[in-house]
Protein backbone atom coordinates (compact mmCIF):
# COMPACT_ATOMS: atom_id res chain seq x y z
CA UNK A 1 0.00 0.00 0.00
CA UNK A 2 1.49 3.35 -1.12
CA UNK A 3 1.02 6.30 1.17
CA UNK A 4 0.15 9.64 -0.46
CA UNK A 5 3.03 12.06 -0.85
CA UNK A 6 2.69 15.01 1.51
CA UNK A 7 3.61 18.57 0.77
CA UNK A 8 5.73 20.52 3.23
CA UNK A 9 3.59 22.10 5.98
CA UNK A 10 1.93 25.26 4.75
CA UNK A 11 3.35 24.96 1.22
CA UNK A 12 -0.04 24.71 -0.46
CA UNK A 13 -1.26 27.73 1.50
CA UNK A 14 1.33 30.09 0.06
CA UNK A 15 -0.33 33.09 -1.55
CA UNK A 16 1.64 32.62 -4.76
CA UNK A 17 -0.37 29.52 -5.70
CA UNK A 18 -3.60 31.54 -5.75
CA UNK A 19 -2.33 33.63 -8.67
CA UNK A 20 -3.68 32.98 -12.17
CA UNK A 21 -1.62 30.41 -14.06
CA UNK A 22 -0.46 32.87 -16.69
CA UNK A 23 0.82 35.22 -13.96
CA UNK A 24 2.50 32.39 -12.07
CA UNK A 25 4.19 31.20 -15.26
CA UNK A 26 5.60 34.68 -16.00
CA UNK A 27 6.79 35.14 -12.41
CA UNK A 28 8.58 31.79 -12.36
CA UNK A 29 10.14 32.45 -15.78
CA UNK A 30 11.51 35.84 -14.68
CA UNK A 31 12.86 34.41 -11.42
CA UNK A 32 14.51 31.43 -13.14
CA UNK A 33 16.05 33.70 -15.77
CA UNK A 34 17.44 36.03 -13.09
CA UNK A 35 18.82 33.14 -11.03
CA UNK A 36 20.33 31.45 -14.09
CA UNK A 37 22.06 34.57 -15.43
CA UNK A 38 23.33 35.49 -11.97
CA UNK A 39 24.64 31.99 -11.28
CA UNK A 40 26.26 31.72 -14.72
CA UNK A 41 27.97 35.09 -14.30
CA UNK A 42 29.26 34.25 -10.84
CA UNK A 43 30.51 30.86 -12.08
CA UNK A 44 32.40 32.45 -14.96
CA UNK A 45 33.94 34.98 -12.61
CA UNK A 46 35.16 32.47 -10.04
CA UNK A 47 38.69 33.21 -9.01
CA UNK A 48 40.51 36.17 -7.51
CA UNK A 49 38.60 39.43 -8.01
CA UNK A 50 40.24 42.85 -8.27
CA UNK A 51 40.35 44.48 -4.87
CA UNK A 52 38.69 47.62 -6.27
CA UNK A 53 35.62 45.61 -7.32
CA UNK A 54 35.33 43.99 -3.92
CA UNK A 55 35.63 47.37 -2.21
CA UNK A 56 32.94 48.91 -4.44
CA UNK A 57 30.66 45.90 -3.87
CA UNK A 58 31.01 46.19 -0.09
CA UNK A 59 30.61 49.99 -0.07
CA UNK A 60 27.49 50.05 -2.28
CA UNK A 61 25.89 47.16 -0.42
CA UNK A 62 26.61 48.86 2.90
CA UNK A 63 25.36 52.21 1.58
CA UNK A 64 22.07 50.59 0.55
CA UNK A 65 21.68 49.04 3.99
CA UNK A 66 22.54 52.30 5.80
CA UNK A 67 20.13 54.21 3.52
CA UNK A 68 17.30 51.81 4.38
CA UNK A 69 18.05 51.99 8.10
CA UNK A 70 18.16 55.79 8.03
CA UNK A 71 14.76 55.95 6.34
CA UNK A 72 13.21 52.99 8.11
CA UNK A 73 10.29 54.87 9.65
CA UNK A 74 9.52 56.69 6.40
CA UNK A 75 9.56 53.51 4.32
CA UNK A 76 7.28 51.68 6.75
CA UNK A 77 4.78 54.53 6.64
CA UNK A 78 4.92 54.48 2.83
CA UNK A 79 4.05 50.79 2.84
CA UNK A 80 1.27 51.23 5.38
CA UNK A 81 -0.32 54.20 3.63
CA UNK A 82 -0.20 52.66 0.16
CA UNK A 83 0.12 48.95 -0.56
CA UNK A 84 0.28 49.45 -4.32
CA UNK A 85 3.65 49.13 -6.04
CA UNK A 86 5.82 52.23 -5.91
CA UNK A 87 9.26 53.24 -7.08
CA UNK A 88 11.95 51.86 -4.77
CA UNK A 89 14.66 54.41 -4.01
CA UNK A 90 17.28 51.72 -3.46
CA UNK A 91 17.83 51.80 -7.24
CA UNK A 92 20.29 54.62 -6.49
CA UNK A 93 22.73 51.97 -5.27
CA UNK A 94 21.81 49.15 -7.62
CA UNK A 95 22.20 51.37 -10.69
CA UNK A 96 25.52 52.67 -9.37
CA UNK A 97 26.59 49.03 -9.04
CA UNK A 98 25.51 48.37 -12.65
CA UNK A 99 27.74 51.24 -13.82
CA UNK A 100 30.80 50.35 -11.76
CA UNK A 101 30.76 46.54 -11.59
CA UNK A 102 30.31 43.57 -13.91
CA UNK A 103 26.69 42.41 -14.19
CA UNK A 104 26.92 39.41 -11.81
CA UNK A 105 28.59 41.43 -9.04
CA UNK A 106 26.05 44.22 -9.49
CA UNK A 107 23.34 41.57 -9.19
CA UNK A 108 24.87 40.45 -5.89
CA UNK A 109 24.62 44.03 -4.60
CA UNK A 110 20.92 44.07 -5.57
CA UNK A 111 20.25 40.76 -3.79
CA UNK A 112 21.98 41.97 -0.60
CA UNK A 113 20.08 45.27 -0.53
CA UNK A 114 16.66 43.74 -1.23
CA UNK A 115 17.18 40.94 1.29
CA UNK A 116 17.82 43.61 3.91
CA UNK A 117 14.77 45.64 2.82
CA UNK A 118 12.59 42.55 3.14
CA UNK A 119 13.93 41.75 6.59
CA UNK A 120 13.56 45.28 7.94
CA UNK A 121 10.52 46.68 6.07
CA UNK A 122 8.49 44.42 3.83
CA UNK A 123 8.14 41.39 6.13
CA UNK A 124 6.79 43.58 8.94
CA UNK A 125 4.37 45.20 6.49
CA UNK A 126 2.97 41.83 5.43
CA UNK A 127 4.45 41.81 1.91
CA UNK A 128 4.27 38.19 0.62
CA UNK A 129 7.69 36.58 0.05
CA UNK A 130 6.88 35.76 -3.57
CA UNK A 131 6.52 39.48 -4.32
CA UNK A 132 9.93 40.16 -2.80
CA UNK A 133 11.56 37.37 -4.81
CA UNK A 134 9.97 38.62 -8.03
CA UNK A 135 10.92 42.25 -7.34
CA UNK A 136 14.50 41.21 -6.63
CA UNK A 137 14.58 39.13 -9.82
CA UNK A 138 13.43 42.08 -11.94
CA UNK A 139 16.11 44.31 -10.41
CA UNK A 140 18.78 41.66 -10.98
CA UNK A 141 17.80 41.46 -14.66
CA UNK A 142 17.67 45.25 -14.96
CA UNK A 143 21.08 45.59 -13.31
CA UNK A 144 22.67 43.03 -15.60
CA UNK A 145 21.11 44.59 -18.70
CA UNK A 146 22.40 48.03 -17.69
CA UNK A 147 25.85 46.61 -16.91
CA UNK A 148 25.93 45.01 -20.37
CA UNK A 149 25.28 48.43 -21.94
CA UNK A 150 28.04 50.00 -19.85
CA UNK A 151 30.38 47.24 -21.03
CA UNK A 152 29.90 48.43 -24.61
CA UNK A 153 31.47 51.80 -23.77
CA UNK A 154 35.03 52.84 -23.01
CA UNK A 155 35.54 52.64 -19.20
CA UNK A 156 38.43 55.15 -18.98
CA UNK A 157 36.33 57.95 -20.50
CA UNK A 158 32.94 56.89 -19.12
CA UNK A 159 32.61 60.03 -16.98
CA UNK A 160 34.86 62.29 -19.04
CA UNK A 161 33.33 62.45 -22.52
CA UNK A 162 30.08 63.00 -24.37
CA UNK A 163 30.21 59.40 -25.57
CA UNK A 164 30.50 58.18 -21.99
CA UNK A 165 27.51 60.29 -20.98
CA UNK A 166 25.46 58.78 -23.81
CA UNK A 167 26.45 55.29 -22.64
CA UNK A 168 25.37 56.02 -19.06
CA UNK A 169 22.07 57.53 -20.23
CA UNK A 170 21.39 54.51 -22.42
CA UNK A 171 22.14 52.18 -19.50
CA UNK A 172 19.79 54.24 -17.33
CA UNK A 173 17.04 53.88 -19.92
CA UNK A 174 17.59 50.13 -20.28
CA UNK A 175 17.49 49.66 -16.50
CA UNK A 176 14.21 51.59 -16.19
CA UNK A 177 12.54 49.85 -19.13
CA UNK A 178 13.48 46.30 -18.10
CA UNK A 179 12.44 46.79 -14.49
CA UNK A 180 9.20 48.67 -15.17
CA UNK A 181 8.02 46.53 -18.10
CA UNK A 182 8.41 43.33 -16.07
CA UNK A 183 6.64 44.70 -12.99
CA UNK A 184 3.84 46.48 -14.83
CA UNK A 185 3.38 43.53 -17.18
CA UNK A 186 2.63 41.21 -14.25
CA UNK A 187 0.28 43.82 -12.72
CA UNK A 188 -1.66 44.00 -15.98
CA UNK A 189 -1.78 40.21 -16.38
CA UNK A 190 -3.10 39.76 -12.85
CA UNK A 191 -5.89 42.32 -13.34
CA UNK A 192 -9.19 42.14 -15.16
CA UNK A 193 -8.16 44.73 -17.75
CA UNK A 194 -5.15 43.51 -19.74
CA UNK A 195 -5.39 45.93 -22.65
CA UNK A 196 -2.40 47.63 -24.23
CA UNK A 197 -3.75 51.03 -23.21
CA UNK A 198 -3.79 49.97 -19.55
CA UNK A 199 -0.21 48.75 -19.87
CA UNK A 200 0.96 52.03 -21.39
CA UNK A 201 -0.98 54.05 -18.79
CA UNK A 202 0.70 52.23 -15.90
CA UNK A 203 4.15 52.63 -17.43
CA UNK A 204 3.64 56.27 -18.31
CA UNK A 205 2.37 57.64 -15.00
CA UNK A 206 4.16 60.96 -14.89
CA UNK A 207 4.88 61.09 -11.14
CA UNK A 208 6.42 57.61 -11.04
CA UNK A 209 8.37 58.23 -14.23
CA UNK A 210 9.89 61.44 -12.86
CA UNK A 211 10.74 59.77 -9.54
CA UNK A 212 12.36 56.83 -11.32
CA UNK A 213 14.41 59.22 -13.48
CA UNK A 214 15.52 61.20 -10.41
CA UNK A 215 16.49 58.04 -8.52
CA UNK A 216 18.49 56.57 -11.40
CA UNK A 217 20.15 59.93 -12.04
CA UNK A 218 21.29 59.95 -8.42
CA UNK A 219 22.64 56.46 -9.03
CA UNK A 220 24.66 57.75 -11.98
CA UNK A 221 26.01 60.58 -9.81
CA UNK A 222 26.86 58.07 -7.08
CA UNK A 223 28.80 55.99 -9.60
CA UNK A 224 30.62 59.09 -10.86
CA UNK A 225 31.47 60.14 -7.31
CA UNK A 226 32.80 56.72 -6.33
CA UNK A 227 34.80 56.37 -9.56
CA UNK A 228 36.32 59.86 -9.35
CA UNK A 229 36.82 60.43 -5.63
CA UNK A 230 36.77 56.96 -4.13
CA UNK A 231 34.19 54.63 -2.53
CA UNK A 232 34.22 56.47 0.80
CA UNK A 233 32.58 59.50 -0.82
CA UNK A 234 29.36 57.49 -1.36
CA UNK A 235 28.41 58.70 2.12
CA UNK A 236 27.74 62.16 0.61
CA UNK A 237 24.73 60.70 -1.26
CA UNK A 238 22.97 59.59 1.92
CA UNK A 239 21.57 62.97 3.13
CA UNK A 240 19.90 63.95 -0.18
CA UNK A 241 18.51 60.42 -0.54
CA UNK A 242 16.93 60.59 2.93
CA UNK A 243 15.37 63.96 2.01
CA UNK A 244 14.01 62.41 -1.19
CA UNK A 245 12.48 59.60 0.88
CA UNK A 246 10.65 62.12 3.03
CA UNK A 247 9.50 64.15 0.02
CA UNK A 248 8.02 61.03 -1.55
CA UNK A 249 6.22 60.22 1.69
CA UNK A 250 4.65 63.69 1.85
CA UNK A 251 3.40 63.35 -1.74
CA UNK A 252 2.06 59.87 -1.04
CA UNK A 253 0.22 60.98 2.10
CA UNK A 254 -1.28 63.94 0.22
CA UNK A 255 -2.58 61.60 -2.47
CA UNK A 256 -4.01 59.21 0.12
CA UNK A 257 -5.74 62.07 1.92
CA UNK A 258 -7.42 63.29 -1.28
CA UNK A 259 -8.42 59.92 -2.76
CA UNK A 260 -11.50 57.81 -2.11
CA UNK A 261 -10.22 54.40 -1.11
CA UNK A 262 -13.01 52.41 -2.76
CA UNK A 263 -13.01 54.02 -6.20
CA UNK A 264 -9.70 55.83 -6.63
CA UNK A 265 -11.57 59.05 -7.42
CA UNK A 266 -11.23 62.31 -5.52
CA UNK A 267 -13.01 62.22 -2.18
CA UNK A 268 -15.66 64.82 -1.37
CA UNK A 269 -13.32 67.23 0.45
CA UNK A 270 -10.63 67.14 -2.22
CA UNK A 271 -13.18 67.50 -5.02
CA UNK A 272 -14.68 70.60 -3.36
CA UNK A 273 -11.25 72.23 -3.03
CA UNK A 274 -10.21 71.53 -6.61
CA UNK A 275 -13.64 72.40 -8.03
CA UNK A 276 -13.65 75.80 -6.29
CA UNK A 277 -10.20 76.59 -7.72
CA UNK A 278 -11.27 75.51 -11.20
CA UNK A 279 -14.48 77.58 -11.05
CA UNK A 280 -12.55 80.67 -9.96
CA UNK A 281 -10.27 80.31 -12.98
CA UNK A 282 -13.26 79.78 -15.29
CA UNK A 283 -15.09 82.82 -13.89
CA UNK A 284 -12.05 85.08 -14.33
CA UNK A 285 -11.77 83.94 -17.94
CA UNK A 286 -15.52 84.41 -18.54
CA UNK A 287 -15.93 80.73 -19.39
CA UNK A 288 -18.56 78.13 -18.68
CA UNK A 289 -18.71 74.90 -16.72
CA UNK A 290 -21.22 72.22 -15.83
CA UNK A 291 -21.60 70.18 -12.67
CA UNK A 292 -23.10 66.68 -12.94
CA UNK A 293 -24.44 64.79 -9.93
CA UNK A 294 -24.90 61.05 -10.47
CA UNK A 295 -26.69 58.56 -8.24
CA UNK A 296 -26.81 54.79 -8.82
CA UNK A 297 -30.37 53.46 -8.96
CA UNK A 298 -31.41 50.68 -6.56
CA UNK A 299 -27.87 50.30 -5.25
CA UNK A 300 -29.20 49.24 -1.85
CA UNK A 301 -30.39 46.00 -3.46
CA UNK A 302 -26.80 45.10 -4.35
CA UNK A 303 -25.56 45.69 -0.80
CA UNK A 304 -28.51 43.81 0.73
CA UNK A 305 -28.15 40.83 -1.60
CA UNK A 306 -24.37 40.46 -1.83
CA UNK A 307 -22.90 42.54 0.98
CA UNK A 308 -20.76 45.64 1.05
CA UNK A 309 -17.65 44.04 -0.46
CA UNK A 310 -19.49 43.30 -3.69
CA UNK A 311 -21.09 46.74 -3.43
CA UNK A 312 -17.61 48.27 -3.31
CA UNK A 313 -16.68 46.27 -6.41
CA UNK A 314 -19.70 47.68 -8.24
CA UNK A 315 -18.84 51.23 -7.13
CA UNK A 316 -15.29 50.81 -8.45
CA UNK A 317 -16.63 49.60 -11.81
CA UNK A 318 -19.04 52.54 -12.06
CA UNK A 319 -16.26 54.97 -11.12
CA UNK A 320 -14.07 53.57 -13.90
CA UNK A 321 -16.96 53.92 -16.35
CA UNK A 322 -17.52 57.56 -15.42
CA UNK A 323 -13.80 58.34 -15.57
CA UNK A 324 -13.62 56.72 -18.99
CA UNK A 325 -16.29 59.00 -20.49
CA UNK A 326 -14.82 62.37 -19.47
CA UNK A 327 -11.66 64.28 -20.34
CA UNK A 328 -8.43 64.07 -18.39
CA UNK A 329 -8.84 67.57 -16.92
CA UNK A 330 -12.47 67.03 -15.83
CA UNK A 331 -12.83 66.58 -12.06
CA UNK A 332 -14.53 63.36 -10.97
CA UNK A 333 -15.25 62.62 -7.32
CA UNK A 334 -17.27 60.40 -5.03
CA UNK A 335 -19.53 62.17 -2.59
CA UNK A 336 -20.22 59.10 -0.50
CA UNK A 337 -22.64 56.21 -0.75
CA UNK A 338 -23.55 55.66 -4.39
CA UNK A 339 -23.30 59.32 -5.42
CA UNK A 340 -20.68 60.76 -7.78
CA UNK A 341 -19.99 64.27 -9.02
CA UNK A 342 -18.26 65.63 -12.13
CA UNK A 343 -17.07 69.14 -13.05
CA UNK A 344 -16.96 69.71 -16.82
CA UNK A 345 -15.20 73.00 -17.72
CA UNK A 346 -15.97 74.88 -20.92
CA UNK A 347 -18.33 72.68 -22.92
CA UNK A 348 -19.59 73.95 -26.25
CA UNK A 349 -23.26 74.27 -27.17
CA UNK A 350 -26.10 76.69 -26.54
CA UNK A 351 -26.28 77.48 -22.83
CA UNK A 352 -23.69 74.76 -22.26
CA UNK A 353 -26.33 72.12 -21.65
CA UNK A 354 -26.21 70.31 -25.00
CA UNK A 355 -22.50 69.54 -24.66
CA UNK A 356 -22.83 68.51 -21.03
CA UNK A 357 -25.92 66.46 -21.77
CA UNK A 358 -24.01 64.50 -24.40
CA UNK A 359 -21.40 63.59 -21.78
CA UNK A 360 -24.12 62.64 -19.29
CA UNK A 361 -25.80 60.44 -21.89
CA UNK A 362 -22.54 58.64 -22.65
CA UNK A 363 -22.08 57.99 -18.92
CA UNK A 364 -25.66 56.72 -18.60
CA UNK A 365 -25.19 54.31 -21.49
CA UNK A 366 -21.79 53.15 -20.28
CA UNK A 367 -23.19 52.32 -16.83
CA UNK A 368 -26.15 50.51 -18.40
CA UNK A 369 -23.70 48.32 -20.37
CA UNK A 370 -21.61 47.38 -17.33
CA UNK A 371 -21.19 43.73 -16.41
CA UNK A 372 -19.49 43.21 -13.06
CA UNK A 373 -18.09 39.74 -12.35
CA UNK A 374 -18.59 38.65 -8.74
CA UNK A 375 -18.05 35.55 -6.62
CA UNK A 376 -21.34 34.26 -5.25
CA UNK A 377 -21.90 31.26 -2.92
CA UNK A 378 -24.10 29.70 -5.62
CA UNK A 379 -21.37 30.17 -8.23
CA UNK A 380 -19.74 32.84 -10.39
CA UNK A 381 -22.21 35.54 -11.32
CA UNK A 382 -22.46 38.79 -13.24
CA UNK A 383 -24.28 41.90 -12.04
CA UNK A 384 -25.73 43.91 -14.89
CA UNK A 385 -28.77 46.11 -15.60
CA UNK A 386 -27.18 48.83 -13.50
CA UNK A 387 -28.61 52.30 -14.09
CA UNK A 388 -27.82 55.82 -12.96
CA UNK A 389 -29.86 59.00 -12.56
CA UNK A 390 -28.01 62.19 -13.54
CA UNK A 391 -28.68 65.85 -12.85
CA UNK A 392 -26.70 68.80 -14.18
CA UNK A 393 -26.31 72.52 -13.63
CA UNK A 394 -24.33 75.09 -15.58
CA UNK A 395 -22.24 78.11 -14.66
CA UNK A 396 -23.49 80.86 -14.93
CA UNK A 397 -27.03 79.96 -16.07
CA UNK A 398 -27.95 77.81 -13.06
CA UNK A 399 -25.67 79.27 -10.39
CA UNK A 400 -22.71 81.56 -9.83
CA UNK A 401 -20.74 79.55 -7.28
CA UNK A 402 -20.08 75.90 -6.44
CA UNK A 403 -22.71 75.66 -3.70
CA UNK A 404 -25.45 76.96 -6.01
CA UNK A 405 -24.40 74.67 -8.83
CA UNK A 406 -24.38 71.61 -6.58
CA UNK A 407 -27.79 72.51 -5.19
CA UNK A 408 -29.25 72.94 -8.69
CA UNK A 409 -27.62 69.74 -10.01
CA UNK A 410 -28.80 67.78 -6.98
CA UNK A 411 -32.37 69.02 -7.53
CA UNK A 412 -32.13 68.01 -11.19
CA UNK A 413 -30.87 64.57 -10.17
CA UNK A 414 -33.85 64.05 -7.85
CA UNK A 415 -36.12 65.14 -10.69
CA UNK A 416 -34.53 62.37 -12.75
CA UNK A 417 -35.21 59.91 -9.91
CA UNK A 418 -38.87 60.98 -9.70
CA UNK A 419 -39.17 60.70 -13.50
CA UNK A 420 -38.45 56.98 -13.27
CA UNK A 421 -34.65 56.70 -12.86
CA UNK A 422 -32.11 55.87 -15.57
CA UNK A 423 -32.79 59.43 -16.72
CA UNK A 424 -30.96 62.72 -17.27
CA UNK A 425 -32.15 66.17 -16.19
CA UNK A 426 -30.12 69.26 -17.04
CA UNK A 427 -30.93 72.40 -15.05
CA UNK A 428 -33.52 72.74 -12.29
CA UNK A 429 -36.30 73.59 -14.79
CA UNK A 430 -35.28 71.35 -17.70
CA UNK A 431 -37.56 68.87 -19.46
CA UNK A 432 -36.71 65.23 -18.73
CA UNK A 433 -34.31 63.73 -21.26
CA UNK A 434 -35.16 60.50 -23.05
CA UNK A 435 -33.93 57.49 -21.16
CA UNK A 436 -33.39 53.84 -21.78
CA UNK A 437 -35.40 51.05 -20.20
CA UNK A 438 -35.84 51.31 -16.46
CA UNK A 439 -34.53 48.29 -14.65
CA UNK A 440 -32.92 47.05 -11.47
CA UNK A 441 -29.47 45.50 -11.10
CA UNK A 442 -29.80 41.79 -11.82
CA UNK A 443 -27.38 38.93 -11.13
CA UNK A 444 -26.92 36.26 -13.79
CA UNK A 445 -25.24 33.05 -12.66
CA UNK A 446 -22.90 31.24 -14.97
CA UNK A 447 -23.51 27.61 -15.52
N, C-alpha and C positions, 0 to 999 in steps of 0.2 A: 504494500500500500504506500503510494507516494504522497507525502505531505505537501500542501500548497506552499509555494515560495512566498515568504513575507517581505514586505518592503520595510526599510528602516523606519523606526517610529517617527511619525509626523511627516514623512516624506510626501505622502499623497495629499497632505493638507497645505503644502506650500502654495502661496498665492500665484506663483508663476504658472501652475498647471491649469488655472482657471482662465487663462488668456485664450483668445481664439487661436486656432491652429496656425493660421497664416502668420499671426504676430509672433507666436512661439517659434516658428520656423525661422523667421527673420532674425529674431533675437539670438537664437542658438548659432545661426550662421555667422553673425557679426562677432559673437564672442569666440567662436572657434577660429575665425580668421585672425582676430587680434592675438589670441594665444599662440597660434601657429607661427605668425610672422615674428612675434616677440621671441618665441623659443628658438626659431631658426636663426634670428639675428644674434642672440646671445651665444648660441652654439658656434656660429661662425667666428665670433669674436673672442672665444675662449683663449686664454693666454694672458700674459702680462699686458696691462692697459697703461697708457701714458698717465703719469701722475697728475697732469693738468686736467684730464678728463675725470679722473676719480675725484679731484678736488671740486670741480664744477658740479658733478653729480651730487656730492655730499652737501655743498653749499645751497644749491637750488632746492634739493629735497628738504633741507633744514629750514630754508626761507619759507617754503610752502607751509610747513608745519607751524612755524612761528606766526606766520600771517593768519592761519586759521585760529590759533590759540588767542591771538590778540583781538580777533573779531568774533570770538566764540558767542558772546551774548547776542550780537547783532545777527549772526547767521542763524541762530536758533529762533529768534523772533521772525526772521524772514520765512523760515520753514513753517512756523506756526501760523503766521498771518496769511500765507499763500502756499498751498500744497502743489500748485501747478508748476511745471518745469520752468526754471529761470536760469539766466546766464550765470555760470559759476566763475567767480573772479580768480580762482586758482589757475586759470589759463594763463595768467601773467607768467607763472613759473614754468608751466609745461611748454608754452611756446618758446620761452627763453631757452629751455632745454633742447627743443627741436632745432633751434638756430645754432647752438654751441656744441651739441653732442651728436654722435651717430644715432640713427633712429632707434635701435634697440635700447641703448642707454637712456635716451630721452623717454622711451616707454617705461623704463624702470622708475624714473623720476615720477611719472604720472601715476603709476601703481602705488608708490609709497605715499604720495600726497593724498590720493583718493581713499586709500585704506585708512589713513589718519582721519580724514573728514568723516568717513562712515563711523569710525569708532567714537569720535567726539561730538558729532552733530546729527548725522542722519539716523543712526540706530536709536538715539533717544527721541527722535521726532517720529519714529514709527515707519521710516522709509523701508520698504521690503528689500531684502538682500539682492533679489534678482534685478531690481532697478539699479542698484549700485554697481553690480557686475557689468550690466549693459552700458551704463554711463562710462565706467572706466574703460571698457572695450572700445567705445567710440572715440574716447580721447587718445587711447593708445594708437588707434588707426590714424587719427588726425595728426598726431605727433610724428608718426613715421612717414606719413605722406609729406608733411611740411619739411622734415629733415631730408627727404629725398630731393625736394626742390632745392634746398640750400646746397646739397651736394653737387648740383649742376653748376653752381657758381664758382667763383675764384675766392677761396677763403682769405687770402692775405688782403684783398681789397674789398671785403664784404661790407665794411663800415666806412670805407674811404673813397667810394666812387659812385657815380650815378648807376652803373651797372649793378653794383652790390645792393644799392637801395631798391632797384627793380626786383632783384632776386628775393630780398626780404619781403617786399610787398606781395609778390606772387606766392611765397610760402605762407604768408598771413592769410591770403585769400583761400588757398587750398585747405589750410587748417580749418577755417571757419566753415567752408562749404562741406567738407567731409563730416565734420562733427554735427552741424546743424541738419544736413540732409538725412543723416542716419536717425537722429533723435526725432525730428519732425515726421519723417516717414513712418516710424513706428506709431507715433501719436495718431496720425491720420488712419493707418491701418486698423488701429484698435477702436476707432470711433465709428459712428454710424455714417458719417459723411466722409467719403474717401475720394472726393473729386479733386481734380488738378487745381481748381481755383482755391479750395481749402488749403491744399498743400502750399501753394504760393503765398496765400495770406498769412499762414503761420510762419513761413520763412521770412517774409518781408515786413514783419511788425517793426515799425520804425524805432521804437524805444529799445527793443532788444537788439536790433541791428547796430544802433549807435553804441550801446553798452558793450557789445561784443567787440566792435572796432576799437573802442577805447581801451578795453582790457588787453587785447592782443597788441595794440600799439605800445602799451606799457611793458608788455613782454619783450617787444623788440628793443625798447630802450634799456630794459634790464640786461638783455644779451649784450647790447653795445657797451653798457657800463662795465659789466663783468669782463668782457674781452679787452677793453681799453685800459681800465684802471685796476682790475683784479677782482677775484670773487668776493673779497671782503666788502666791497662797495655795494653789494646787493642789499645791504642793510638800509641804504638810503631810499630804496623803493618801498619800504614797509610803511612809513607814515602816510604818504599819499594813497596807498592802497587801502589802509584802514579808513581814511576819510571817504574814499570812494564807496567802501562797504556801507558806511553810515548814510551817505547820500542816496544810495540805492534803497536802503531801508525806508528812508523818509518818503521817497517816491512810491514805494510799494504800499506803505501804510495809507498814504493819501488816496491811492487808487482803491484800496479796500474800503476806506471810509466813504467813498462816493459811489460804490457799486452795490447793486442789489445781488445778494448771494445766490438767489434762486434762478435768476434770469441773465445775469451779466450786464443788464442795462443800468443806467443811472438810477440811484434811489431817489426818493421824493425830494429830500433836502438838496442833494446835488443838482437835480434837474431844475428846481426852483432858482438856485443861484445862477446856473448857466443860462437859463431861459431869460432871467431879468437882464443879464448882461447883453445877451443877444438882442433883446427887444430895445434896449437903450441905443445900441448901435443902429438898429433898423430905423428907429424914430428919428435919430439925428440925420440919417441919410434920406428921410422922407419915403422909406420903403414900406412894404407890406409883409405881413406874416399871418399864418393861420395856426391855431392850436386845435389839435384833435384829442378828444377823450374817448377811449375805447373800453368797453366792458364786455367780458365773455358772458355769453348767455348760458344759463342753467349750469354754471360751473359747480355749484354746490352738489349737484348730482354725481359729479366725478369724485369729489372728495368723500361723499357719503358711501358710494359704492366701492371705491378702490382704496381709499385712504389718502392721506396728505402727501405721501411720497410720490404716488402716481400723479396726484394733482400738481405737484411741483414739476414733474416731467412734462405735463401738458403745458404748464405756464412757460417753461423754457422753450418748448416747440413754438408756441404762439409768439413769444418774444423774438425768436429767430425769424419767424415769418414777417413780423412787422418791420424788423430791422432790414430785411431783405428787400422791402418795397419802398424804402425811402433813400434819400441821398446821404452821402457820408457826413455832410455837415449838418444834417437835420438832427435835432435832439430827441432822443427816445428814452423814456423813463418808465418805471413801474411805481404807481402810487400806492400799492398795497393791495392785498386781496387779488382779485382778478381784473384790476383796472390799470390801464396803461395810458400814457400821454405822449403826444408828439408835437414838437414845434417845427413848422415848415416855413422858413424864411422866403420871402420874395417870389411867390408863385405867380405865374402869368394868368390872365383871364379877367373878364369883367368882374369887378368887385372882389377878385381873388378867389371866390368860391368855386368856379368851374375847375381851376387847376387843382385846388385842394381836394375837391370832391372826387376827381379822378384818382388821386393817391388813396383816398379813403376807400374807394371802390376796389382798387387793386388789393388793398389789405383785406377787405371783406371777402373777396374771392379766394385769396391765398389761404386765409384761415379756414374757409369752407372746404378747401381741398386737402387740408391736413389729415394725415394718417399717423397716429402716434402708436408705436409698438410698445406693449407693456407685458409684464409677466403677471399672469393671473393664476390663482390656485387651480382653476379648471384647466388651464393650458394657455399657451401664448395667445394674445388677443391684440386687436387693433382698435383704438378709439378714433372714430371719425364723426362726421356730422356736427363738428364744432361750428359755432356761429358767434358773431360779435356784433354788438350794437355800437355805432359810432356817431358822435356829435362833434361839430366843429364851430369855431368862431374866428373872425378875422380882425386883424388890426389894420385900419382904425374903425372899420364899419361897425363892429360889434363890441368894441371896448378899446380903451386907450392905455390900459396897463395890464399886467399879467393877471392880477386878481379878477378884473372884469372879464377878461378873455376866458379864464378858467370857469368862472361862474356861468357865462353864456354857453360855452361848449358843454359843460356838465348838464345844463338845462336841455340843450339840444339832444344830448345822449339819452336822457330820460324820456324825451319825446319819441326817440327811436325805439326805446323799450316799450312804451305804451302803444306804439304803432304796430307792434307784433314781433319785435326783435329782428336780428339779422338785417338791420336797416340802417340807413345813413340819414342824418339830419344836419344840414349846414346852416348855422345862424339860428338864433332863438325864435325867429318867426318864419323859418323856411318851410316849404312844402316837403312832405316826406319823399325821399328818393326811392326809386324802384328797388326792390330787394329780391333776393333769391328765395327759394323755398324755406319756410320756417321749420326748424327741426331741433331735436335735442341730441346731445352727444350720445353715440351708440357704440357699444363694444361689439366687435365681431370676432368670434373665436376661430382660430385656425384648426383645421382638422389634421 
